[in-house]
Amino acid sequence: MTTVVDRVRRGWRAVAWYVAGVTGESDYQRYVAHLRRRHPGAPVPTVGEYWRERYAAQDADPGARCC
C-alpha cells in the first residue's frame, strides 16, 4: 500500500524534476556527465561559467531565431 508520505515524496520529486528541466539545470547536469564520461581530464565549469558560455554561443550563432 502506498502511504500519504510516499505520495507526497513522489509528487515532490516530480515537481523538482519538472522545475530542473524548465530552468535548464538538467542541461548543466547532462553536460557535466558528458564531460566526465568523454573528457575525464577536462575541468568542469561552474554553473555560471556554463551558462555564460552557452549564451555566448547562442549569440554568436543564433541559428533559426528571428532576431
N, CA, C and O atoms as a Maestro MAE file, in Angstrom:
{
 s_m_m2io_version
 :::
 2.0.0
}

f_m_ct {
 s_m_title
 :::
 protein
 m_atom[268] {
  # First column is atom index #
  i_m_mmod_type
  r_m_x_coord
  r_m_y_coord
  r_m_z_coord
  i_m_residue_number
  s_m_chain_name
  s_m_pdb_residue_name
  s_m_pdb_atom_name
  i_m_atomic_number
  :::
  1 25 0.827 -1.187 0.000 1 A "MET " " N  " 7
  2 3 0.000 0.000 0.000 1 A "MET " " CA " 6
  3 2 0.867 1.244 0.000 1 A "MET " " C  " 6
  4 15 1.937 1.284 0.606 1 A "MET " " O  " 8
  5 25 0.385 2.237 -0.682 2 A "THR " " N  " 7
  6 3 1.101 3.495 -0.754 2 A "THR " " CA " 6
  7 2 0.600 4.406 0.356 2 A "THR " " C  " 6
  8 15 -0.600 4.636 0.506 2 A "THR " " O  " 8
  9 25 1.542 4.913 1.120 3 A "THR " " N  " 7
  10 3 1.164 5.823 2.195 3 A "THR " " CA " 6
  11 2 1.100 7.243 1.654 3 A "THR " " C  " 6
  12 15 1.557 7.529 0.547 3 A "THR " " O  " 8
  13 25 0.534 8.103 2.444 4 A "VAL " " N  " 7
  14 3 0.439 9.514 2.078 4 A "VAL " " CA " 6
  15 2 1.842 10.102 1.930 4 A "VAL " " C  " 6
  16 15 2.088 10.900 1.025 4 A "VAL " " O  " 8
  17 25 2.749 9.718 2.803 5 A "VAL " " N  " 7
  18 3 4.119 10.229 2.748 5 A "VAL " " CA " 6
  19 2 4.784 9.816 1.432 5 A "VAL " " C  " 6
  20 15 5.484 10.619 0.815 5 A "VAL " " O  " 8
  21 25 4.570 8.575 1.001 6 A "ASP " " N  " 7
  22 3 5.128 8.120 -0.272 6 A "ASP " " CA " 6
  23 2 4.573 8.929 -1.446 6 A "ASP " " C  " 6
  24 15 5.309 9.286 -2.366 6 A "ASP " " O  " 8
  25 25 3.295 9.209 -1.405 7 A "ARG " " N  " 7
  26 3 2.684 10.009 -2.473 7 A "ARG " " CA " 6
  27 2 3.251 11.420 -2.496 7 A "ARG " " C  " 6
  28 15 3.522 11.968 -3.564 7 A "ARG " " O  " 8
  29 25 3.429 12.003 -1.329 8 A "VAL " " N  " 7
  30 3 3.999 13.354 -1.247 8 A "VAL " " CA " 6
  31 2 5.429 13.345 -1.778 8 A "VAL " " C  " 6
  32 15 5.816 14.249 -2.518 8 A "VAL " " O  " 8
  33 25 6.206 12.352 -1.414 9 A "ARG " " N  " 7
  34 3 7.594 12.254 -1.907 9 A "ARG " " CA " 6
  35 2 7.622 12.123 -3.427 9 A "ARG " " C  " 6
  36 15 8.404 12.798 -4.096 9 A "ARG " " O  " 8
  37 25 6.781 11.265 -3.965 10 A "ARG " " N  " 7
  38 3 6.728 11.099 -5.420 10 A "ARG " " CA " 6
  39 2 6.325 12.399 -6.103 10 A "ARG " " C  " 6
  40 15 6.893 12.782 -7.126 10 A "ARG " " O  " 8
  41 25 5.345 13.062 -5.527 11 A "GLY " " N  " 7
  42 3 4.903 14.343 -6.081 11 A "GLY " " CA " 6
  43 2 6.000 15.393 -6.026 11 A "GLY " " C  " 6
  44 15 6.203 16.142 -6.982 11 A "GLY " " O  " 8
  45 25 6.701 15.443 -4.907 12 A "TRP " " N  " 7
  46 3 7.791 16.413 -4.759 12 A "TRP " " CA " 6
  47 2 8.903 16.133 -5.772 12 A "TRP " " C  " 6
  48 15 9.428 17.062 -6.387 12 A "TRP " " O  " 8
  49 25 9.261 14.869 -5.948 13 A "ARG " " N  " 7
  50 3 10.300 14.516 -6.926 13 A "ARG " " CA " 6
  51 2 9.870 14.905 -8.338 13 A "ARG " " C  " 6
  52 15 10.684 15.384 -9.127 13 A "ARG " " O  " 8
  53 25 8.594 14.702 -8.656 14 A "ALA " " N  " 7
  54 3 8.087 15.065 -9.979 14 A "ALA " " CA " 6
  55 2 8.166 16.577 -10.194 14 A "ALA " " C  " 6
  56 15 8.562 17.032 -11.268 14 A "ALA " " O  " 8
  57 25 7.796 17.347 -9.189 15 A "VAL " " N  " 7
  58 3 7.872 18.807 -9.294 15 A "VAL " " CA " 6
  59 2 9.326 19.249 -9.429 15 A "VAL " " C  " 6
  60 15 9.632 20.114 -10.251 15 A "VAL " " O  " 8
  61 25 10.224 18.672 -8.640 16 A "ALA " " N  " 7
  62 3 11.645 19.029 -8.707 16 A "ALA " " CA " 6
  63 2 12.214 18.684 -10.084 16 A "ALA " " C  " 6
  64 15 12.987 19.463 -10.641 16 A "ALA " " O  " 8
  65 25 11.843 17.529 -10.638 17 A "TRP " " N  " 7
  66 3 12.300 17.136 -11.964 17 A "TRP " " CA " 6
  67 2 11.812 18.133 -13.012 17 A "TRP " " C  " 6
  68 15 12.576 18.531 -13.891 17 A "TRP " " O  " 8
  69 25 10.554 18.535 -12.925 18 A "TYR " " N  " 7
  70 3 9.981 19.474 -13.879 18 A "TYR " " CA " 6
  71 2 10.670 20.831 -13.796 18 A "TYR " " C  " 6
  72 15 11.032 21.406 -14.822 18 A "TYR " " O  " 8
  73 25 10.852 21.340 -12.597 19 A "VAL " " N  " 7
  74 3 11.490 22.643 -12.414 19 A "VAL " " CA " 6
  75 2 12.927 22.609 -12.933 19 A "VAL " " C  " 6
  76 15 13.370 23.558 -13.579 19 A "VAL " " O  " 8
  77 25 13.654 21.533 -12.660 20 A "ALA " " N  " 7
  78 3 15.028 21.411 -13.157 20 A "ALA " " CA " 6
  79 2 15.052 21.423 -14.683 20 A "ALA " " C  " 6
  80 15 15.966 21.991 -15.282 20 A "ALA " " O  " 8
  81 25 14.081 20.816 -15.303 21 A "GLY " " N  " 7
  82 3 14.012 20.819 -16.761 21 A "GLY " " CA " 6
  83 2 13.678 22.177 -17.325 21 A "GLY " " C  " 6
  84 15 14.266 22.595 -18.322 21 A "GLY " " O  " 8
  85 25 12.743 22.876 -16.705 22 A "VAL " " N  " 7
  86 3 12.330 24.190 -17.185 22 A "VAL " " CA " 6
  87 2 13.441 25.218 -17.003 22 A "VAL " " C  " 6
  88 15 13.657 26.058 -17.876 22 A "VAL " " O  " 8
  89 25 14.133 25.158 -15.895 23 A "THR " " N  " 7
  90 3 15.185 26.143 -15.619 23 A "THR " " CA " 6
  91 2 16.499 25.812 -16.303 23 A "THR " " C  " 6
  92 15 17.408 26.642 -16.316 23 A "THR " " O  " 8
  93 25 16.620 24.626 -16.871 24 A "GLY " " N  " 7
  94 3 17.839 24.251 -17.557 24 A "GLY " " CA " 6
  95 2 18.871 23.579 -16.674 24 A "GLY " " C  " 6
  96 15 19.961 23.256 -17.147 24 A "GLY " " O  " 8
  97 25 18.568 23.363 -15.427 25 A "GLU " " N  " 7
  98 3 19.513 22.716 -14.521 25 A "GLU " " CA " 6
  99 2 19.871 21.321 -15.021 25 A "GLU " " C  " 6
  100 15 21.006 20.873 -14.855 25 A "GLU " " O  " 8
  101 25 18.911 20.637 -15.629 26 A "SER " " N  " 7
  102 3 19.209 19.302 -16.137 26 A "SER " " CA " 6
  103 2 20.184 19.375 -17.312 26 A "SER " " C  " 6
  104 15 20.946 18.435 -17.535 26 A "SER " " O  " 8
  105 25 20.172 20.484 -18.071 27 A "ASP " " N  " 7
  106 3 21.144 20.657 -19.154 27 A "ASP " " CA " 6
  107 2 22.558 20.678 -18.602 27 A "ASP " " C  " 6
  108 15 23.451 20.020 -19.134 27 A "ASP " " O  " 8
  109 25 22.756 21.432 -17.540 28 A "TYR " " N  " 7
  110 3 24.081 21.516 -16.922 28 A "TYR " " CA " 6
  111 2 24.505 20.153 -16.383 28 A "TYR " " C  " 6
  112 15 25.653 19.746 -16.560 28 A "TYR " " O  " 8
  113 25 23.599 19.457 -15.736 29 A "GLN " " N  " 7
  114 3 23.922 18.141 -15.185 29 A "GLN " " CA " 6
  115 2 24.299 17.160 -16.290 29 A "GLN " " C  " 6
  116 15 25.233 16.374 -16.129 29 A "GLN " " O  " 8
  117 25 23.574 17.200 -17.417 30 A "ARG " " N  " 7
  118 3 23.911 16.332 -18.551 30 A "ARG " " CA " 6
  119 2 25.273 16.692 -19.129 30 A "ARG " " C  " 6
  120 15 26.044 15.808 -19.504 30 A "ARG " " O  " 8
  121 25 25.572 17.985 -19.202 31 A "TYR " " N  " 7
  122 3 26.858 18.434 -19.732 31 A "TYR " " CA " 6
  123 2 28.002 17.965 -18.841 31 A "TYR " " C  " 6
  124 15 29.024 17.496 -19.343 31 A "TYR " " O  " 8
  125 25 27.842 18.086 -17.533 32 A "VAL " " N  " 7
  126 3 28.872 17.626 -16.599 32 A "VAL " " CA " 6
  127 2 29.061 16.114 -16.735 32 A "VAL " " C  " 6
  128 15 30.194 15.634 -16.738 32 A "VAL " " O  " 8
  129 25 27.980 15.370 -16.846 33 A "ALA " " N  " 7
  130 3 28.087 13.917 -17.019 33 A "ALA " " CA " 6
  131 2 28.822 13.586 -18.319 33 A "ALA " " C  " 6
  132 15 29.644 12.670 -18.353 33 A "ALA " " O  " 8
  133 25 28.525 14.329 -19.385 34 A "HIS " " N  " 7
  134 3 29.209 14.131 -20.661 34 A "HIS " " CA " 6
  135 2 30.701 14.414 -20.517 34 A "HIS " " C  " 6
  136 15 31.532 13.630 -20.976 34 A "HIS " " O  " 8
  137 25 31.040 15.529 -19.882 35 A "LEU " " N  " 7
  138 3 32.455 15.860 -19.696 35 A "LEU " " CA " 6
  139 2 33.184 14.772 -18.920 35 A "LEU " " C  " 6
  140 15 34.277 14.358 -19.306 35 A "LEU " " O  " 8
  141 25 32.601 14.323 -17.862 36 A "ARG " " N  " 7
  142 3 33.263 13.308 -17.040 36 A "ARG " " CA " 6
  143 2 33.401 11.979 -17.770 36 A "ARG " " C  " 6
  144 15 34.372 11.251 -17.562 36 A "ARG " " O  " 8
  145 25 32.434 11.662 -18.623 37 A "ARG " " N  " 7
  146 3 32.464 10.401 -19.354 37 A "ARG " " CA " 6
  147 2 33.415 10.474 -20.549 37 A "ARG " " C  " 6
  148 15 34.230 9.570 -20.738 37 A "ARG " " O  " 8
  149 25 33.327 11.527 -21.353 38 A "ARG " " N  " 7
  150 3 34.080 11.628 -22.603 38 A "ARG " " CA " 6
  151 2 35.426 12.344 -22.466 38 A "ARG " " C  " 6
  152 15 36.351 12.083 -23.235 38 A "ARG " " O  " 8
  153 25 35.534 13.248 -21.485 39 A "HIS " " N  " 7
  154 3 36.748 14.043 -21.309 39 A "HIS " " CA " 6
  155 2 37.119 14.071 -19.827 39 A "HIS " " C  " 6
  156 15 37.019 15.116 -19.184 39 A "HIS " " O  " 8
  157 25 37.545 12.939 -19.283 40 A "PRO " " N  " 7
  158 3 37.757 12.844 -17.835 40 A "PRO " " CA " 6
  159 2 38.783 13.834 -17.268 40 A "PRO " " C  " 6
  160 15 38.701 14.182 -16.090 40 A "PRO " " O  " 8
  161 25 39.730 14.286 -18.063 41 A "GLY " " N  " 7
  162 3 40.741 15.212 -17.554 41 A "GLY " " CA " 6
  163 2 40.356 16.675 -17.679 41 A "GLY " " C  " 6
  164 15 41.042 17.544 -17.140 41 A "GLY " " O  " 8
  165 25 39.272 16.958 -18.379 42 A "ALA " " N  " 7
  166 3 38.869 18.345 -18.620 42 A "ALA " " CA " 6
  167 2 38.298 18.969 -17.349 42 A "ALA " " C  " 6
  168 15 37.620 18.294 -16.574 42 A "ALA " " O  " 8
  169 25 38.572 20.260 -17.136 43 A "PRO " " N  " 7
  170 3 37.980 20.924 -15.971 43 A "PRO " " CA " 6
  171 2 36.473 21.095 -16.154 43 A "PRO " " C  " 6
  172 15 35.998 21.350 -17.261 43 A "PRO " " O  " 8
  173 25 35.746 20.956 -15.083 44 A "VAL " " N  " 7
  174 3 34.286 21.098 -15.118 44 A "VAL " " CA " 6
  175 2 33.944 22.547 -14.780 44 A "VAL " " C  " 6
  176 15 34.313 23.036 -13.712 44 A "VAL " " O  " 8
  177 25 33.240 23.240 -15.685 45 A "PRO " " N  " 7
  178 3 32.884 24.637 -15.402 45 A "PRO " " CA " 6
  179 2 31.834 24.731 -14.298 45 A "PRO " " C  " 6
  180 15 31.074 23.794 -14.052 45 A "PRO " " O  " 8
  181 25 31.818 25.870 -13.655 46 A "THR " " N  " 7
  182 3 30.762 26.116 -12.673 46 A "THR " " CA " 6
  183 2 29.457 26.333 -13.429 46 A "THR " " C  " 6
  184 15 29.454 26.464 -14.653 46 A "THR " " O  " 8
  185 25 28.369 26.369 -12.707 47 A "VAL " " N  " 7
  186 3 27.067 26.601 -13.342 47 A "VAL " " CA " 6
  187 2 27.076 27.948 -14.060 47 A "VAL " " C  " 6
  188 15 26.595 28.055 -15.188 47 A "VAL " " O  " 8
  189 25 27.620 28.971 -13.413 48 A "GLY " " N  " 7
  190 3 27.676 30.298 -14.030 48 A "GLY " " CA " 6
  191 2 28.521 30.323 -15.284 48 A "GLY " " C  " 6
  192 15 28.133 30.945 -16.273 48 A "GLY " " O  " 8
  193 25 29.665 29.663 -15.269 49 A "GLU " " N  " 7
  194 3 30.520 29.591 -16.449 49 A "GLU " " CA " 6
  195 2 29.810 28.864 -17.589 49 A "GLU " " C  " 6
  196 15 29.873 29.286 -18.744 49 A "GLU " " O  " 8
  197 25 29.136 27.769 -17.249 50 A "TYR " " N  " 7
  198 3 28.406 27.007 -18.261 50 A "TYR " " CA " 6
  199 2 27.384 27.889 -18.970 50 A "TYR " " C  " 6
  200 15 27.324 27.907 -20.200 50 A "TYR " " O  " 8
  201 25 26.579 28.622 -18.199 51 A "TRP " " N  " 7
  202 3 25.534 29.437 -18.805 51 A "TRP " " CA " 6
  203 2 26.111 30.610 -19.568 51 A "TRP " " C  " 6
  204 15 25.568 30.977 -20.610 51 A "TRP " " O  " 8
  205 25 27.198 31.219 -19.090 52 A "ARG " " N  " 7
  206 3 27.828 32.310 -19.841 52 A "ARG " " CA " 6
  207 2 28.319 31.810 -21.199 52 A "ARG " " C  " 6
  208 15 28.112 32.469 -22.219 52 A "ARG " " O  " 8
  209 25 28.971 30.640 -21.211 53 A "GLU " " N  " 7
  210 3 29.454 30.064 -22.465 53 A "GLU " " CA " 6
  211 2 28.293 29.696 -23.389 53 A "GLU " " C  " 6
  212 15 28.356 29.912 -24.599 53 A "GLU " " O  " 8
  213 25 27.247 29.145 -22.809 54 A "ARG " " N  " 7
  214 3 26.097 28.731 -23.624 54 A "ARG " " CA " 6
  215 2 25.407 29.931 -24.262 54 A "ARG " " C  " 6
  216 15 25.082 29.890 -25.449 54 A "ARG " " O  " 8
  217 25 25.178 30.997 -23.502 55 A "TYR " " N  " 7
  218 3 24.542 32.196 -24.048 55 A "TYR " " CA " 6
  219 2 25.441 32.877 -25.067 55 A "TYR " " C  " 6
  220 15 24.950 33.394 -26.071 55 A "TYR " " O  " 8
  221 25 26.751 32.888 -24.829 56 A "ALA " " N  " 7
  222 3 27.687 33.481 -25.788 56 A "ALA " " CA " 6
  223 2 27.642 32.710 -27.110 56 A "ALA " " C  " 6
  224 15 27.670 33.315 -28.182 56 A "ALA " " O  " 8
  225 25 27.573 31.391 -27.037 57 A "ALA " " N  " 7
  226 3 27.496 30.578 -28.254 57 A "ALA " " CA " 6
  227 2 26.185 30.830 -28.994 57 A "ALA " " C  " 6
  228 15 26.172 30.872 -30.224 57 A "ALA " " O  " 8
  229 25 25.091 30.999 -28.269 58 A "GLN " " N  " 7
  230 3 23.797 31.275 -28.908 58 A "GLN " " CA " 6
  231 2 23.805 32.645 -29.573 58 A "GLN " " C  " 6
  232 15 23.237 32.812 -30.652 58 A "GLN " " O  " 8
  233 25 24.445 33.630 -28.939 59 A "ASP " " N  " 7
  234 3 24.524 34.964 -29.517 59 A "ASP " " CA " 6
  235 2 25.419 34.982 -30.753 59 A "ASP " " C  " 6
  236 15 25.135 35.698 -31.712 59 A "ASP " " O  " 8
  237 25 26.494 34.203 -30.739 60 A "ALA " " N  " 7
  238 3 27.411 34.161 -31.867 60 A "ALA " " CA " 6
  239 2 26.793 33.440 -33.064 60 A "ALA " " C  " 6
  240 15 27.087 33.796 -34.206 60 A "ALA " " O  " 8
  241 25 25.954 32.447 -32.836 61 A "ASP " " N  " 7
  242 3 25.341 31.680 -33.904 61 A "ASP " " CA " 6
  243 2 23.865 31.480 -33.581 61 A "ASP " " C  " 6
  244 15 23.487 30.439 -33.044 61 A "ASP " " O  " 8
  245 25 23.023 32.469 -33.903 62 A "PRO " " N  " 7
  246 3 21.615 32.386 -33.485 62 A "PRO " " CA " 6
  247 2 20.813 31.279 -34.150 62 A "PRO " " C  " 6
  248 15 19.757 30.906 -33.638 62 A "PRO " " O  " 8
  249 25 21.270 30.747 -35.259 63 A "GLY " " N  " 7
  250 3 20.557 29.643 -35.893 63 A "GLY " " CA " 6
  251 2 19.195 30.064 -36.430 63 A "GLY " " C  " 6
  252 15 19.104 30.985 -37.241 63 A "GLY " " O  " 8
  253 25 18.145 29.399 -35.984 64 A "ALA " " N  " 7
  254 3 16.803 29.634 -36.530 64 A "ALA " " CA " 6
  255 2 16.061 30.767 -35.832 64 A "ALA " " C  " 6
  256 15 14.905 31.033 -36.163 64 A "ALA " " O  " 8
  257 25 16.693 31.437 -34.877 65 A "ARG " " N  " 7
  258 3 15.983 32.529 -34.213 65 A "ARG " " CA " 6
  259 2 15.767 33.688 -35.179 65 A "ARG " " C  " 6
  260 15 16.540 33.876 -36.119 65 A "ARG " " O  " 8
  261 25 14.751 34.435 -34.949 66 A "CYS " " N  " 7
  262 3 14.418 35.539 -35.871 66 A "CYS " " CA " 6
  263 2 15.266 36.778 -35.602 66 A "CYS " " C  " 6
  264 15 15.481 37.572 -36.517 66 A "CYS " " O  " 8
  265 25 15.749 36.966 -34.394 67 A "CYS " " N  " 7
  266 3 16.452 38.216 -34.055 67 A "CYS " " CA " 6
  267 2 17.879 37.983 -33.594 67 A "CYS " " C  " 6
  268 15 18.589 38.938 -33.277 67 A "CYS " " O  " 8
  :::
 }
 m_bond[267] {
  # First column is bond index #
  i_m_from
  i_m_to
  i_m_order
  :::
  1 1 2 1
  2 2 3 1
  3 3 4 2
  4 3 5 1
  5 5 6 1
  6 6 7 1
  7 7 8 2
  8 7 9 1
  9 9 10 1
  10 10 11 1
  11 11 12 2
  12 11 13 1
  13 13 14 1
  14 14 15 1
  15 15 16 2
  16 15 17 1
  17 17 18 1
  18 18 19 1
  19 19 20 2
  20 19 21 1
  21 21 22 1
  22 22 23 1
  23 23 24 2
  24 23 25 1
  25 25 26 1
  26 26 27 1
  27 27 28 2
  28 27 29 1
  29 29 30 1
  30 30 31 1
  31 31 32 2
  32 31 33 1
  33 33 34 1
  34 34 35 1
  35 35 36 2
  36 35 37 1
  37 37 38 1
  38 38 39 1
  39 39 40 2
  40 39 41 1
  41 41 42 1
  42 42 43 1
  43 43 44 2
  44 43 45 1
  45 45 46 1
  46 46 47 1
  47 47 48 2
  48 47 49 1
  49 49 50 1
  50 50 51 1
  51 51 52 2
  52 51 53 1
  53 53 54 1
  54 54 55 1
  55 55 56 2
  56 55 57 1
  57 57 58 1
  58 58 59 1
  59 59 60 2
  60 59 61 1
  61 61 62 1
  62 62 63 1
  63 63 64 2
  64 63 65 1
  65 65 66 1
  66 66 67 1
  67 67 68 2
  68 67 69 1
  69 69 70 1
  70 70 71 1
  71 71 72 2
  72 71 73 1
  73 73 74 1
  74 74 75 1
  75 75 76 2
  76 75 77 1
  77 77 78 1
  78 78 79 1
  79 79 80 2
  80 79 81 1
  81 81 82 1
  82 82 83 1
  83 83 84 2
  84 83 85 1
  85 85 86 1
  86 86 87 1
  87 87 88 2
  88 87 89 1
  89 89 90 1
  90 90 91 1
  91 91 92 2
  92 91 93 1
  93 93 94 1
  94 94 95 1
  95 95 96 2
  96 95 97 1
  97 97 98 1
  98 98 99 1
  99 99 100 2
  100 99 101 1
  101 101 102 1
  102 102 103 1
  103 103 104 2
  104 103 105 1
  105 105 106 1
  106 106 107 1
  107 107 108 2
  108 107 109 1
  109 109 110 1
  110 110 111 1
  111 111 112 2
  112 111 113 1
  113 113 114 1
  114 114 115 1
  115 115 116 2
  116 115 117 1
  117 117 118 1
  118 118 119 1
  119 119 120 2
  120 119 121 1
  121 121 122 1
  122 122 123 1
  123 123 124 2
  124 123 125 1
  125 125 126 1
  126 126 127 1
  127 127 128 2
  128 127 129 1
  129 129 130 1
  130 130 131 1
  131 131 132 2
  132 131 133 1
  133 133 134 1
  134 134 135 1
  135 135 136 2
  136 135 137 1
  137 137 138 1
  138 138 139 1
  139 139 140 2
  140 139 141 1
  141 141 142 1
  142 142 143 1
  143 143 144 2
  144 143 145 1
  145 145 146 1
  146 146 147 1
  147 147 148 2
  148 147 149 1
  149 149 150 1
  150 150 151 1
  151 151 152 2
  152 151 153 1
  153 153 154 1
  154 154 155 1
  155 155 156 2
  156 155 157 1
  157 157 158 1
  158 158 159 1
  159 159 160 2
  160 159 161 1
  161 161 162 1
  162 162 163 1
  163 163 164 2
  164 163 165 1
  165 165 166 1
  166 166 167 1
  167 167 168 2
  168 167 169 1
  169 169 170 1
  170 170 171 1
  171 171 172 2
  172 171 173 1
  173 173 174 1
  174 174 175 1
  175 175 176 2
  176 175 177 1
  177 177 178 1
  178 178 179 1
  179 179 180 2
  180 179 181 1
  181 181 182 1
  182 182 183 1
  183 183 184 2
  184 183 185 1
  185 185 186 1
  186 186 187 1
  187 187 188 2
  188 187 189 1
  189 189 190 1
  190 190 191 1
  191 191 192 2
  192 191 193 1
  193 193 194 1
  194 194 195 1
  195 195 196 2
  196 195 197 1
  197 197 198 1
  198 198 199 1
  199 199 200 2
  200 199 201 1
  201 201 202 1
  202 202 203 1
  203 203 204 2
  204 203 205 1
  205 205 206 1
  206 206 207 1
  207 207 208 2
  208 207 209 1
  209 209 210 1
  210 210 211 1
  211 211 212 2
  212 211 213 1
  213 213 214 1
  214 214 215 1
  215 215 216 2
  216 215 217 1
  217 217 218 1
  218 218 219 1
  219 219 220 2
  220 219 221 1
  221 221 222 1
  222 222 223 1
  223 223 224 2
  224 223 225 1
  225 225 226 1
  226 226 227 1
  227 227 228 2
  228 227 229 1
  229 229 230 1
  230 230 231 1
  231 231 232 2
  232 231 233 1
  233 233 234 1
  234 234 235 1
  235 235 236 2
  236 235 237 1
  237 237 238 1
  238 238 239 1
  239 239 240 2
  240 239 241 1
  241 241 242 1
  242 242 243 1
  243 243 244 2
  244 243 245 1
  245 245 246 1
  246 246 247 1
  247 247 248 2
  248 247 249 1
  249 249 250 1
  250 250 251 1
  251 251 252 2
  252 251 253 1
  253 253 254 1
  254 254 255 1
  255 255 256 2
  256 255 257 1
  257 257 258 1
  258 258 259 1
  259 259 260 2
  260 259 261 1
  261 261 262 1
  262 262 263 1
  263 263 264 2
  264 263 265 1
  265 265 266 1
  266 266 267 1
  267 267 268 2
  :::
 }
}
